[in-house]
Amino acid sequence: MTDPRIFWLSLVFLAACATPGPSLQDSAYAQDEDSATDDGAPPPLPLQVPVQGLMAGLVDSAARDILGPAAKPEAMSTHEWLQAGLAAITLSGASTLITSHGSNPDDVSRLTDPDYQDGAVALQAASRAVGRAVLRTDAKAYHLAAEQLAAACQSCHQEYRPGLHSAASEFIAQDGGATEKTARPLVTEPSP
């Protein structure tokens, strides 16, 4: 049984997903990291891991928790809905973290790359779309949001990790969803 506090915290986050969030340019991360925020709070702690570490440790596993159930032909269980909601929370936060200065010198060059920034915005938008679908337990919206997430991941990987994934259905197959023999598009008609 899942801790009820996690369920309620997830609902609070998912409800926040129903409202539009700030753009990257409006965020504290668009400011100089050495300055205090407008409300006088100190700047965020420095990210002391490389962005690739965040991708492997947070983004990849959270994406699998969303994309895996989307690739299955049967309806999602209550546990899968909860797990997808928690994964949406993780991806939304990770999309902010991957736009922070990491410990790898290559991370700094990404911060000034508009395509990379657009990819982070797409990741956050997709995670929020998943969150809204989970909040409503709307299977059709969930599948569309999963497609949006797969496209965001695939686009970024094509640019920054070429050869890692090629097609959305193969993306699922390589990340632990369907096998290559059963790989298919993510969006299928949800079961009633």
C-alpha positions as CSV (number, residue, x, y, z in Angstrom):
1,M,0.0,0.0,0.0
2,T,1.3,3.4,-0.9
3,D,1.7,6.0,1.8
4,P,-1.4,8.2,1.7
5,R,0.8,11.3,2.2
6,I,2.5,10.7,-1.1
7,F,-0.9,10.4,-2.8
8,W,-2.1,13.8,-1.4
9,L,1.3,15.5,-2.1
10,S,1.0,14.2,-5.7
11,L,-2.5,15.6,-6.0
12,V,-1.3,19.0,-4.9
13,F,1.5,18.9,-7.5
14,L,-0.9,17.6,-10.2
15,A,-3.4,20.3,-9.4
16,A,-0.6,22.9,-9.9
17,C,0.0,21.3,-13.3
18,A,-3.5,22.6,-14.4
19,T,-2.2,26.1,-14.3
20,P,0.4,27.4,-16.7
21,G,3.9,27.7,-15.3
22,P,6.5,30.4,-15.8
23,S,8.6,30.4,-18.9
24,L,12.3,29.7,-18.6
25,Q,13.1,33.4,-19.1
26,D,10.8,34.3,-16.2
27,S,12.5,31.8,-13.8
28,A,15.2,32.4,-11.2
29,Y,17.5,30.3,-13.3
30,A,17.4,32.9,-16.0
31,Q,19.1,35.3,-13.5
32,D,22.8,35.3,-12.5
33,E,23.3,32.4,-10.1
34,D,25.3,34.6,-7.8
35,S,22.5,37.1,-7.1
36,A,19.7,36.7,-4.7
37,T,16.2,36.2,-6.0
38,D,13.7,39.1,-6.1
39,D,12.2,38.0,-2.8
40,G,15.6,38.2,-1.1
41,A,16.1,34.5,-0.9
42,P,19.6,33.2,-1.6
43,P,20.3,31.7,-4.9
44,P,19.6,27.9,-5.3
45,L,22.3,25.5,-4.2
46,P,24.8,24.7,-6.9
47,L,24.2,21.6,-8.9
48,Q,27.2,19.4,-8.0
49,V,26.6,16.6,-10.5
50,P,26.8,16.6,-14.3
51,V,23.6,17.0,-16.2
52,Q,24.2,13.6,-17.7
53,G,24.0,12.2,-14.2
54,L,20.6,13.8,-13.7
55,M,19.4,12.4,-17.0
56,A,20.5,8.9,-16.0
57,G,19.4,9.2,-12.3
58,L,16.1,11.1,-12.6
59,V,14.9,11.7,-16.1
60,D,15.4,8.2,-17.7
61,S,13.7,6.3,-14.9
62,A,10.8,8.8,-14.6
63,A,10.3,8.7,-18.3
64,R,10.2,4.9,-18.2
65,D,7.5,5.1,-15.5
66,I,5.4,7.2,-17.8
67,L,6.2,5.6,-21.2
68,G,6.0,2.0,-20.1
69,P,2.3,2.0,-19.0
70,A,1.5,4.1,-22.1
71,A,2.9,1.3,-24.4
72,K,0.8,-1.4,-22.7
73,P,-2.5,-2.4,-24.4
74,E,-4.4,-2.9,-21.1
75,A,-5.8,-0.1,-18.9
76,M,-3.5,1.3,-16.2
77,S,-3.8,0.1,-12.7
78,T,-4.3,2.5,-9.7
79,H,-0.6,1.9,-8.8
80,E,0.5,2.9,-12.4
81,W,-1.5,6.1,-12.3
82,L,0.1,7.0,-8.9
83,Q,3.5,6.0,-10.2
84,A,3.0,8.1,-13.4
85,G,2.0,11.1,-11.3
86,L,5.1,10.8,-9.1
87,A,7.2,10.5,-12.3
88,A,5.6,13.7,-13.7
89,I,6.6,15.5,-10.5
90,T,10.2,14.2,-10.9
91,L,10.4,15.2,-14.6
92,S,9.0,18.7,-13.9
93,G,11.7,19.3,-11.3
94,A,14.4,17.6,-13.3
95,S,13.6,19.9,-16.3
96,T,14.6,22.8,-14.1
97,L,17.7,21.1,-12.8
98,I,19.0,20.3,-16.2
99,T,19.0,24.0,-17.0
100,S,21.3,24.6,-14.1
101,H,25.1,24.8,-14.1
102,G,26.3,21.3,-13.5
103,S,29.7,20.0,-12.5
104,N,30.7,19.1,-16.1
105,P,32.3,21.9,-18.2
106,D,30.1,20.8,-21.1
107,D,27.0,21.7,-19.0
108,V,27.8,25.4,-19.3
109,S,27.7,25.4,-23.1
110,R,24.2,23.8,-23.0
111,L,22.9,26.7,-20.9
112,T,23.5,29.1,-23.7
113,D,22.2,26.8,-26.4
114,P,18.6,27.8,-27.3
115,D,17.8,24.4,-28.7
116,Y,18.8,22.7,-25.4
117,Q,16.7,25.3,-23.5
118,D,13.8,24.6,-25.8
119,G,14.2,20.9,-25.1
120,A,14.1,21.5,-21.3
121,V,10.9,23.6,-21.8
122,A,9.4,20.8,-23.9
123,L,10.3,18.2,-21.2
124,Q,8.6,20.3,-18.6
125,A,5.5,20.9,-20.7
126,A,5.2,17.2,-21.4
127,S,5.6,16.3,-17.7
128,R,2.9,18.9,-16.8
129,A,0.6,17.4,-19.5
130,V,1.1,13.9,-18.0
131,G,0.4,15.4,-14.6
132,R,-2.9,16.9,-15.8
133,A,-3.9,13.6,-17.4
134,V,-3.1,11.7,-14.2
135,L,-5.1,14.2,-12.1
136,R,-8.1,13.4,-14.3
137,T,-7.2,9.7,-14.8
138,D,-7.8,10.5,-18.5
139,A,-6.3,7.6,-20.5
140,K,-6.6,9.4,-23.9
141,A,-4.9,12.6,-22.6
142,Y,-2.3,10.4,-20.9
143,H,-1.4,8.6,-24.1
144,L,-1.2,12.0,-25.9
145,A,1.0,13.4,-23.2
146,A,3.2,10.3,-23.3
147,E,3.6,10.8,-27.0
148,Q,4.6,14.4,-26.3
149,L,7.1,13.2,-23.7
150,A,8.6,10.6,-26.1
151,A,8.9,13.3,-28.8
152,A,10.6,15.7,-26.4
153,C,13.1,13.0,-25.3
154,Q,13.7,11.8,-28.8
155,S,14.3,15.3,-30.2
156,C,16.8,16.1,-27.5
157,H,18.6,12.8,-27.8
158,Q,18.9,13.2,-31.5
159,E,20.7,16.5,-31.0
160,Y,22.7,15.7,-27.8
161,R,22.9,11.9,-27.7
162,P,22.8,10.8,-31.4
163,G,22.1,7.1,-32.0
164,L,20.6,6.6,-28.5
165,H,17.0,6.3,-29.7
166,S,15.5,6.6,-33.2
167,A,11.7,6.1,-33.2
168,A,9.2,6.7,-30.4
169,S,8.2,3.0,-30.4
170,E,11.9,2.0,-30.4
171,F,12.4,4.5,-27.6
172,I,10.0,2.5,-25.5
173,A,11.6,-0.8,-26.6
174,Q,15.1,0.3,-25.6
175,D,14.1,1.8,-22.3
176,G,12.4,-1.3,-20.9
177,G,8.9,-1.1,-22.3
178,A,7.8,-3.2,-25.2
179,T,10.3,-5.6,-26.7
180,E,11.6,-4.8,-30.2
181,K,9.3,-7.5,-31.6
182,T,6.3,-5.9,-30.1
183,A,7.3,-2.2,-30.3
184,R,4.5,-0.1,-31.6
185,P,3.4,3.5,-31.5
186,L,2.7,4.8,-28.0
187,V,-0.8,6.0,-28.7
188,T,-3.3,3.3,-28.9
189,E,-7.0,3.4,-28.3
190,P,-7.3,3.2,-24.5
191,S,-9.4,0.3,-23.1
192,P,-12.8,1.4,-21.8
